[in-house]
Amino acid sequence: MEIEYNKHTTYPPLIEDLVNELLKDDFVHFKILCANEVHHFNKSENTIIKFETTYVKETRDNGDMLYIAYPDIFRVKLYRDASQYLKDQEKGDAFNDVDWTGNRIIF
């Protein structure tokens, strides 16, 4: 993962803090939470994360791009420990494909 940003740009406080932490280069994963979705970013992936004046842009090695406007971001979680990330993923994936309730809708 490559992080790009402009030193002369004033970012919103949450984004400024995120950029500063990412530049320390001691993380394994981070996720950006928006109103109705979560975006995951793994350090090991071949992506470019570019912080612009009003949005963040992810470009993947296959050319796919994701744009997230800063006002849409309300939480960011940065993981420095892969095992903690995996534990959190297990909690988030508490439901699996087995319908143990008898009335769960699977999309």
C-alpha positions in Angstrom: 0.0 0.0 0.0 1.2 3.4 -0.9 -0.1 6.5 0.9 -0.2 9.8 -1.0 -1.1 13.2 0.5 -0.3 16.9 0.2 1.6 18.4 3.1 0.2 21.8 2.3 -3.5 20.7 2.4 -5.6 21.2 5.5 -7.6 18.1 6.1 -10.5 17.6 8.5 -9.2 16.6 12.0 -10.2 12.9 11.7 -8.5 12.6 8.3 -5.4 14.5 9.5 -5.0 12.1 12.4 -5.5 9.1 10.1 -2.9 10.3 7.6 -0.4 10.9 10.5 -1.0 7.4 11.9 -0.7 5.8 8.4 2.6 7.5 7.8 4.1 5.8 10.8 3.8 2.7 8.7 3.2 0.4 11.7 -0.3 -0.8 10.9 -1.6 -4.0 9.2 -5.2 -3.0 8.4 -7.6 -0.1 8.7 -11.3 0.4 8.0 -13.3 3.4 7.2 -16.9 3.3 8.4 -19.5 5.3 6.6 -23.3 5.6 7.3 -24.2 2.3 5.8 -21.0 0.5 4.7 -17.5 -0.4 5.9 -14.4 -0.1 3.6 -11.4 -2.3 4.4 -7.8 -1.5 3.5 -5.0 -4.1 4.0 -1.4 -2.8 4.1 -0.3 -5.9 2.2 -2.5 -5.1 -0.9 -1.0 -3.4 -3.9 -3.1 -0.2 -3.7 -2.6 3.5 -3.6 -4.5 5.5 -1.0 -4.6 9.2 -2.0 -5.9 11.9 0.3 -7.3 14.8 -1.6 -8.8 18.1 -0.3 -12.3 16.8 0.1 -12.1 13.0 -0.4 -9.9 9.9 -0.2 -9.3 7.8 -3.3 -8.2 4.2 -3.4 -6.8 2.8 -6.6 -6.3 -1.0 -6.8 -3.7 -2.7 -9.0 -6.5 -3.9 -11.4 -7.6 -0.2 -12.0 -10.7 -0.3 -9.7 -11.1 3.0 -7.9 -13.1 3.9 -4.8 -13.9 7.5 -3.7 -15.1 8.4 -0.3 -16.0 12.0 0.5 -14.8 13.1 3.9 -18.3 14.1 5.2 -19.4 10.5 4.7 -16.7 9.2 7.1 -17.8 9.0 10.7 -15.3 6.5 12.1 -11.9 5.0 11.3 -10.3 2.0 13.0 -6.6 1.3 12.5 -5.1 -2.1 13.5 -1.5 -2.5 14.4 -2.0 -6.1 15.3 -3.2 -8.7 12.8 -4.5 -11.0 15.5 -6.8 -8.3 16.9 -8.1 -7.6 13.5 -8.9 -11.3 13.0 -10.7 -11.4 16.4 -12.8 -8.4 15.4 -13.6 -10.0 12.1 -14.8 -13.1 13.9 -17.1 -11.0 16.1 -18.4 -9.2 13.0 -19.0 -12.5 11.2 -20.9 -14.0 14.1 -23.6 -15.1 11.6 -22.5 -17.6 9.1 -24.4 -19.3 6.2 -26.2 -21.6 8.6 -29.6 -20.3 9.4 -29.8 -21.2 13.1 -32.8 -18.9 13.8 -35.1 -20.4 11.2 -36.2 -17.0 9.9 -33.0 -15.2 8.8 -33.0 -13.8 5.4 -29.8 -14.5 3.4 -29.1 -12.3 0.4 
